[in-house]
């Protein structure tokens, strides 16, 4: 795994030890950022099932100002912190060991909103529809923001949920990428 583009282009990322996480491949990561960017002029990112932190780190490398990384696995948290330190991105980041719903509640209490939210939950534990509804109801996405869902190709997500609608879907082998934006944006 590596950073594909931006200020940290070509730098290697450590993977989470063991089989508990499924890292986003470099090909899929590059495709995601080509669909939503590829480069950005500031803004905040939420990487909710962060694993090694690859998506959030890629976002920082491509111009986002700040990323909140969340994962419930201690090995993932240690890996994210190591990757951020190695790439000198610690000052632009917050890392929390928490489950997704508690993390969303915490950022809602802080009244944060994000230009990009990455949702890449374990394929066997899909709760994407409920997470999308919660994000919309609590206005965690900016009007021009994007939600990127990475999920099993067999999972079908709703065309619309609240003010969110699918703007694009792509299939990469067993992985489907579904991108949501606010309706009318």
Secondary structure, 3 states (H helix, E strand, C coil): CECCCCCCCCCECCCCCCCCCCCCCHHHHHHHHHHHCCCCCCCEEEECCCCCCHHHHHHHHCCCCEEEEEECCHHHHHHHHHHHHHCCCHHHEEEEECCHHHHHHHHHHCCCCEEEEEECCCCCCCCHHHHHHHHHHCCCEEEEEEEEEEEECCCCCCCEECCEEEEEEEEECCEEEEEEEECCC
